[in-house]
Amino acid sequence: MDVAKYLSSIDIPAENDEEAKKFLSEKEAAIKESILKHWEEYSLTNPQPDKVIAVETPAIPLVKEAPNQPEEEKNETIIANPVSVITGIQNSTPPQPAILLETKQNDAFDRQIKSKTIIMPNGKANVEYKYLFRIEELGLTDIADYWFEGFNKTGLSFNFSTNEITGVPIIAGDHKIKLKIKRKDWIEGKPIFEREITLIINPDPKTLWKNIPTPNEIEYFKPDCAKSFIRVKAVTNVLGFGKNARKDIVAASQRGRSHAQEGKPRDDDFALKYLKEFDWYIITVADGAGSAKSSRKGSEIACNTVMDVCENLIRVKHTEFERLIKEFSNDKTGEKRKKMGDSLYHIIGTSVFKAVKNIEEEAKLKGKPLKDFSTTLIVSVCKKFKFGWFVGAFWVGDGGIGIYNKETQFLKVLGESDGGEFAGQTRFLTMPEITQPTELYRRLRFDIVDDFTALILMTDGVTDPKFETDANLMKVEKWNELWKDLSKEVDFSDDNEASADQLLKWLDFWSPGNHDDRTIAILF
Amino acid sequence: MRRLPVYILIQTSGAMRGEPIESIKVGLEAMVASLRQDPFALESVYMSIVTFSREPEQLMPLTELEDLQIPVIQQPTASGTHLGEALEYICKKVDEEVQLTTPDKKGDWMPLLFIMCDGRASDVQLFNQVLPEIKRKHFGSIVACSVGAKTDIENLKKITDKIVSLDTTDSGTFRQFFKWVSVAVSVGNRSVGATDEILLPPPPPEVHSVI
């Protein structure tokens, strides 16, 4: 460069290059400082267009420009915290041009991080959590280092070598986790970027259920659980040696968690009876509709009425009834069957009809709609004869009743479940069509069967979790599972008084989403 | 496990544009957080979020509460409020997603539908056509939440008699509304709202509705 010429043009009388060079070398520092100062002022008001474009195009890796700006990397005067970096332009002291550029880059990077969809799958308290976090999937470039903050309280941790978030979450809730990012060539004083991510840990539903006792003072109070065992003693056989065990009945009823949660009463009910003189068993379970306000009374009236009426009618009619059963055992078709059926209809049908009448009376007495007392009902009367067991049954609503023989794998389901299109829909005893003679008759079942492992009556609080579908109720495999499950907790040996408590305890089994009242009665 | 399907239909156009949409997101998150505290909800609620302006869009298919994360609700780019088309879309989704009882399948609880809109329908003809269809879908309950001052309540009355209205559209108001929705979904028979007392019959596990 012709320094002398330049100097003379600004009226500095440097005659030759020698003198000019001497001047420059002596005053170099001052000149450089002065020029730099002016250059900075100039570049602030005239930003270089090509670099601005680069900053505003996030697709182009931002930091790749850094090598062209070596000074800014070494610049120690960089503003310390990220907030002021982002808002650097508004700072009262004008920032240095190199900083300005980096500010814009950082700003863009920050926006990029904030706009990314970062999802961590929800976890569940006390259940192992594992999630592979791939930061490269976010499409962020030039990340030198990253880590998380906020895991320490959750029971989870981030393993940098495997990129996994693992652990067993201990606290449920919406946890705010911070993803911290250092960009490439980070040194002390440069910003650390941050993105908040919400990690949802679901509570363990088991810990959320409350058990609020039903207030004593409510109308139609009913204890939250009930159990019963009827022991039918073994008889010594004719020759005076050996014992013939006879079947006992056990039943238990437990308020569902959905009711316990709100301190609401149990709607289910049951009743059992063994008529010693005649050797007849009467068993019934009922499920008051959850949506009906006084259904717990409906189920109670139904069970008690059926019990009383059946008992009375068996007392009065047993001779003729048993004669017809005997005849039916010899000829299970035609006339004999019809007569037998008519006789059973007379006993169970009358009891069912009377149950409805009693419920109607109660409704009228209290000035409540009959619907408020809606209940399902399953009834069975049975007796052991020399030629086998006679089992008669009536069933309206959901739940189930079946004769099950573990050894022979015999299963007879005594009727059909009344289900609707949607969950919870069924038919009730109190519906007008149920007491129509043909409808009553249609719902009767009876048969003479060989000895069996158990006759089981259940409300839907048991059948829903254990059988799930109507089709499954007809499968002996499902009954095998049920029996296996029951036998784990209930000792079904003869005359076992403790079986009632064991059965009640069994009813507390856990099944997600199935928290209805549960009632089960077993003849075994 | 029986599912309780919950559909939330949100209008993003018209009176819902802007602040209400932002508030809804806050409200939805609060609702979900509250539902997570209810063990029955946690084990049965499946939720779907559908938005609509000119066209309906399912932001989230029926998703188990446990896995659910509230999606981003975008402001609409086009104008128009096709409520009829949106309801038709909901019917279609219900047909596809809600399981009815069959001998081999366990049926869902009757679905619930919550609609948040200003009640206007730019597609009047379709709107009127789809009304009987909505009735046939057997929703356990349909609640319409009218938003803003210029709402068409008469239109909403054609859909349901359970209508609540929100006068303001700040996040606090929506938080309150969704808090109630969560109660309606999980607990049941409660009353709320600026209009009449609402008795929602959401089906807790033991409810047997009458066929």
HADDOCK unambig.tbl for C-alpha pairs under 7 A between the chains (distance, minus, plus):
assign (segid A and resid 122 and name CA) (segid B and resid 67 and name CA) 5.65 0.50 0.50
assign (segid A and resid 202 and name CA) (segid B and resid 36 and name CA) 6.59 0.50 0.50
assign (segid A and resid 202 and name CA) (segid B and resid 66 and name CA) 6.40 0.50 0.50
assign (segid A and resid 205 and name CA) (segid B and resid 39 and name CA) 4.80 0.50 0.50
assign (segid A and resid 205 and name CA) (segid B and resid 42 and name CA) 6.77 0.50 0.50
assign (segid A and resid 208 and name CA) (segid B and resid 37 and name CA) 6.96 0.50 0.50
assign (segid A and resid 208 and name CA) (segid B and resid 38 and name CA) 6.85 0.50 0.50
assign (segid A and resid 208 and name CA) (segid B and resid 39 and name CA) 5.64 0.50 0.50
assign (segid A and resid 209 and name CA) (segid B and resid 39 and name CA) 6.19 0.50 0.50
assign (segid A and resid 258 and name CA) (segid B and resid 205 and name CA) 6.93 0.50 0.50
assign (segid A and resid 289 and name CA) (segid B and resid 207 and name CA) 6.09 0.50 0.50
assign (segid A and resid 289 and name CA) (segid B and resid 208 and name CA) 5.37 0.50 0.50
assign (segid A and resid 290 and name CA) (segid B and resid 206 and name CA) 4.85 0.50 0.50
assign (segid A and resid 290 and name CA) (segid B and resid 207 and name CA) 4.12 0.50 0.50
assign (segid A and resid 290 and name CA) (segid B and resid 208 and name CA) 5.93 0.50 0.50
assign (segid A and resid 291 and name CA) (segid B and resid 207 and name CA) 4.86 0.50 0.50
assign (segid A and resid 291 and name CA) (segid B and resid 208 and name CA) 6.04 0.50 0.50
assign (segid A and resid 291 and name CA) (segid B and resid 209 and name CA) 6.75 0.50 0.50
assign (segid A and resid 420 and name CA) (segid B and resid 101 and name CA) 6.77 0.50 0.50
assign (segid A and resid 420 and name CA) (segid B and resid 211 and name CA) 6.91 0.50 0.50
assign (segid A and resid 421 and name CA) (segid B and resid 100 and name CA) 5.13 0.50 0.50
assign (segid A and resid 421 and name CA) (segid B and resid 101 and name CA) 4.84 0.50 0.50
assign (segid A and resid 421 and name CA) (segid B and resid 107 and name CA) 6.63 0.50 0.50
assign (segid A and resid 422 and name CA) (segid B and resid 100 and name CA) 5.57 0.50 0.50
assign (segid A and resid 422 and name CA) (segid B and resid 101 and name CA) 5.73 0.50 0.50
assign (segid A and resid 422 and name CA) (segid B and resid 107 and name CA) 5.06 0.50 0.50
assign (segid A and resid 422 and name CA) (segid B and resid 108 and name CA) 5.58 0.50 0.50
assign (segid A and resid 422 and name CA) (segid B and resid 109 and name CA) 5.40 0.50 0.50
assign (segid A and resid 422 and name CA) (segid B and resid 110 and name CA) 5.81 0.50 0.50
assign (segid A and resid 423 and name CA) (segid B and resid 107 and name CA) 5.07 0.50 0.50
assign (segid A and resid 423 and name CA) (segid B and resid 108 and name CA) 5.27 0.50 0.50
assign (segid A and resid 423 and name CA) (segid B and resid 109 and name CA) 4.65 0.50 0.50
assign (segid A and resid 424 and name CA) (segid B and resid 109 and name CA) 6.93 0.50 0.50
assign (segid A and resid 424 and name CA) (segid B and resid 206 and name CA) 6.93 0.50 0.50
assign (segid A and resid 424 and name CA) (segid B and resid 207 and name CA) 5.69 0.50 0.50
assign (segid A and resid 424 and name CA) (segid B and resid 208 and name CA) 4.31 0.50 0.50
assign (segid A and resid 424 and name CA) (segid B and resid 209 and name CA) 6.15 0.50 0.50
assign (segid A and resid 425 and name CA) (segid B and resid 208 and name CA) 4.96 0.50 0.50
assign (segid A and resid 425 and name CA) (segid B and resid 209 and name CA) 4.99 0.50 0.50
assign (segid A and resid 425 and name CA) (segid B and resid 210 and name CA) 6.11 0.50 0.50
assign (segid A and resid 425 and name CA) (segid B and resid 211 and name CA) 6.21 0.50 0.50
assign (segid A and resid 426 and name CA) (segid B and resid 208 and name CA) 6.29 0.50 0.50
assign (segid A and resid 426 and name CA) (segid B and resid 210 and name CA) 6.55 0.50 0.50
assign (segid A and resid 426 and name CA) (segid B and resid 211 and name CA) 6.52 0.50 0.50
assign (segid A and resid 427 and name CA) (segid B and resid 210 and name CA) 6.87 0.50 0.50
assign (segid A and resid 427 and name CA) (segid B and resid 211 and name CA) 6.93 0.50 0.50
assign (segid A and resid 468 and name CA) (segid B and resid 106 and name CA) 6.26 0.50 0.50
assign (segid A and resid 469 and name CA) (segid B and resid 103 and name CA) 5.98 0.50 0.50
assign (segid A and resid 469 and name CA) (segid B and resid 104 and name CA) 5.69 0.50 0.50
assign (segid A and resid 469 and name CA) (segid B and resid 105 and name CA) 6.04 0.50 0.50
assign (segid A and resid 469 and name CA) (segid B and resid 106 and name CA) 5.63 0.50 0.50
assign (segid A and resid 470 and name CA) (segid B and resid 103 and name CA) 5.04 0.50 0.50
assign (segid A and resid 470 and name CA) (segid B and resid 104 and name CA) 6.79 0.50 0.50
assign (segid A and resid 471 and name CA) (segid B and resid 103 and name CA) 4.97 0.50 0.50
assign (segid A and resid 471 and name CA) (segid B and resid 104 and name CA) 5.50 0.50 0.50
assign (segid A and resid 512 and name CA) (segid B and resid 1 and name CA) 6.38 0.50 0.50
assign (segid A and resid 512 and name CA) (segid B and resid 43 and name CA) 5.96 0.50 0.50
assign (segid A and resid 513 and name CA) (segid B and resid 1 and name CA) 5.20 0.50 0.50
assign (segid A and resid 513 and name CA) (segid B and resid 2 and name CA) 6.38 0.50 0.50
assign (segid A and resid 513 and name CA) (segid B and resid 40 and name CA) 6.51 0.50 0.50
assign (segid A and resid 513 and name CA) (segid B and resid 43 and name CA) 4.95 0.50 0.50
assign (segid A and resid 513 and name CA) (segid B and resid 44 and name CA) 5.80 0.50 0.50
assign (segid A and resid 514 and name CA) (segid B and resid 1 and name CA) 6.71 0.50 0.50
assign (segid A and resid 514 and name CA) (segid B and resid 205 and name CA) 6.72 0.50 0.50
assign (segid A and resid 515 and name CA) (segid B and resid 205 and name CA) 6.30 0.50 0.50
assign (segid A and resid 516 and name CA) (segid B and resid 205 and name CA) 5.74 0.50 0.50
assign (segid A and resid 516 and name CA) (segid B and resid 206 and name CA) 4.93 0.50 0.50
